Amino acid sequence: MGDKKGSHAIPPPATSPLPRQRHPFLKSALVALSIFAGVHFLKSSLTSRSITQKPPLIGKTAEDLFLTVPSEASCTETSRQFTSKPHPAGSDNDKTTALDYLHLIQKELGISPPLEEPIFAAGSPHSRHATLSIPHTSVAKAWIDEYYPVMNTPLERAVQVLDDDGNVLFDFDLTEHTDDTDPEAGKYYDAVPTFHGLSQAGDVTGKLIYANYGRKEDYDALVAQGVNTTGAIILARYGANFRGLKIKAAQEVGAAGVLIYSDTRDDGDVTVENGYEAYPNGPARSPTSVQRGSVQFISLYPGDPTTPGYPAYENSTRTEGLNRPSIPSLPLSSANAAQLLKLADGKNLVRLKNDVDTKVIPIWNTIAVIPGSIKDEVVLVGNHRDAWVMGASDPTSGTASLAETIRGLGALVKEGWKPLRTIVIASWDAEEYGLIGSTEWGEDFPEFIRDNVVAYFNLDGSAGGSRWSAHASPSLAHFIEQTALEIPHPTDAARTLWDARTDSGPFAGNGTFTEVQAESVAVGALGSGSDYTVFLQHIGVASADSSFSSGPGDAVYHYHSVYDSEYWMEKYGDPGFYRHVAVAKHLGLQILRMSSNTILPFNTTYYSLELEKYLDRVESLATTQAVFVDLSALRQSIHTLRAASLALDYEKFAAEKALLEIIQKWRQREDVIKKRFKKVYCSIKKLLGSPCDEVVQQQLLLGRVEIDSLYGLALHAAGLKAAGCQNSFLPGLPLSDLKKALQRIRAVNKKLSTFEHGFISEEGIPDREWYKHLGVAPGKWLGYGATTLPALTEAITIEGNAEHAAYEAERLRGLVEALAERLRA
């Protein structure tokens, strides 16, 4: 399929390679015009389009226009479209949603659809060209990449209670039954059977053993109590760690299979026991609600299990896949789990049957590009599109929010706006099976990402409750706070989005609130569980993720259930879609500033301060675990990094100040520049065989370079150098100084954008070398949750090995010292 799709006559995405400039006078003139009048004015004049004088669409002007676009009505419409049918990864409906999102992007960004749908087999020339040509792209484009991972679909499942003779005493109904109160759930209640993605097939029978959350410490406690888990069927509840790791720990103690259920004890106060009706008649958990989900061992590596570290092309060499269970598992509802505990009371046996079809299944990432003036600095934003069933919250709330962000960016593009840096938008597929779509793209293009992407902004589900939270690389923490403070609270005009971190739901809760640390920016570290993983922890790109999720007093969210439906969303999750829109606006504001600020808005000094807190935590753990390791050299290296970061802060200020001073000089010589501009403008028109249009010319000359109008300076230092500008071309223009100033800014931005990569060790984290970030990773036995300084921390907490801890401390010290040296260079 890959070779076939790569060879037939599908035109590659429209790209415009950088033009070769052959006329020396024209080269300099084009650059000078771009600097003075802006890229758009030059393009418009050369194509003889009329130009109306408007304020430059930059800075606050662009932001204000963007913020008027996202709307609750449009967001609701998108949500209803994408939740109208189940669309699990690899299904026909999933492919339809990939095309739907492609068409949405084409419409909003003004991209002319090609004659054939631009669906490219991963690894084909067209697919490779689509991404690798991004630094040379001059027009917006969009396409779909098709990858070929191994996934599974359910065939036959059973959970039964047997007597000693093997007779069936009870056969559980594993379906999520409901009535038509929730019309989508009523229609599709059995469309996607309840099962675990990437689960092992098997038919096993054994005694039932309850293992609490199924954490490693829970199994260790059972073994310490003398409980024989060999050949047992484990019953564990969801929560505390990633579901796949519950099974990994079970198979390590010899269990035959695992059943995982949703426990109402984890639902807070919104329960039937507290007088609330069960969904769909009320906000409490439906007794038949079941959480589907992947059970791959995500803390070992995400993505296609059979192609670890390299992309899943159709013809890729496959491995067995070491991040999948070797024993079968199934998810259960709370009602079935309660019944199972009563019937299997230590006397009867439990049978677990899980028959799945495991094979290569195609998936589809939809990608779009808005080219900027600095084409080798890319802001990447993504949301996954696939759902276990309808997925109104996970992921469609994020899909709808991102669609509103795209609409806002499209409104700017249609008004002639162009970002300083290129923006790439991704609708990832197969996230639910284990972050597959994003991981395969990341493994396909690691060099492009490492060399070009300055930051990644992730949305998973954007709205699933009342409380907003953010997790990110520490260098982005203040940026997230600042932008969130500028977005109004979705339902309270007197507050901001940032204030929603302490919100609670409309139902009586127990008053337990997560405290916000006053001494630290309340942006947490990133573990795993969504599509930022490959960018942050494998390649080393600063990343962020934020959303509204369940807080105290919220209706129970039916995670990965058929009840994660449009009806639930509109009644309980986000009535009115105000939170969806707030997230869309915040995401857009972050994209606009990251793509258009002269200096990238990273705070590396705060990052170094957080590193010291991480190390304080490690020292405390070492004391508790009685693992004695000297961390003084590592601490000193962090101090060195902090000093280098402070020096970079001063350089950021000085570099931008130097550029502003040059602009001031230009303004002081405006009359001279105007006369020269007129001569240059007419010369270019004559070279191109066009008359010198006096009206257009005067409109161009009326423009002036404002101090905050850095947009017109988008041709970066490398471009100016390549164009061969001579200071003598326009007397009085400080082109040589300008070139130096822009080179200085480029150098600062390179240090800022590659700071995160300084924590990448090609050696990786022991026993899970795919994870290469020594600053943060998903905990080995957590999966979702973040472990900071992971290799060092786990040498202490899991291995209890002082010698290995000393090695990891030295390895980290070397990275931190090298990073400080790069900042000082």
ZIURPE-V153514 format. One line per field, one symbol per residue. burial: I if it has 24 or more other C-alpha atoms within 12 Angstrom, else O. A space follows every 10 residues. Layout:
burial = ???
This chain:
burial = OIOOIIOOOO IIIIIOOOOO OOOOOIIIII IIIIIIIIII IIIOIIOOOO IOOOOIIIIO OIIOIIIIII IIOIIIIIII IIIIIIIIII IOIIIIIIII IIIIIIIIII IOIOOOIIII IIIIIIIIII IIIIIIIIII IIIIIIIIII IIIIOOIIII IIOOOOOOOO OIIIIIIIOO OIOIIIIIII IIIIIIIIII IIIIIIIIII IIIIIIOIIO OIOOOOOIII IIIIIIIIII IIIIIIIIII IIIIIIIIII IIIIOOIIII IOOOOIOIII OIIIIIIIII IIIIIIIIII IIIIIIIIII IIIIOIOOOO IIIIIIIIII IIIIIIIIOI IOIIOOOIII IIIIIIOOOI IIIIIIIIII IIIIIIIIII IIIIIIIIII IIIIIIIIII IIIIIIIIII IIIIIIIIII IIIIIIIIII IIIIIIIIII IIIIIIOIII IIIIIIIIII IIIIIIIIII IIIIIIIIII IIIIIIIIII OOOOOIIIII IIIIIOIOIO OOOOOOOOOO IIIIIIIIII IIIIIIIIII IIIIIIIIII IIIIIIIIII IIIIIIIIII IIIIIIIIII IIIIIIIIII IIIIIIIIII IIIIIIIIII IIOIIOOIIO IIOOOOIOII IOOIIIIIII IIIIIIIIIO IIOOIIOIII OIIOIIOOOI OOIIOIIIOI IIIIIOOOOO OOIOOIIOII IIIIIIIIII IIIIIIIIII OOIIIIOOII OOIIIIIIIO IIIIIIIIII IIIIIIIIII IOOIIIOIII IIIIIIIIII IIIIIIIIII IIIIIIIIOO OIOIIIOIII IIIIIIIIII IIIIO
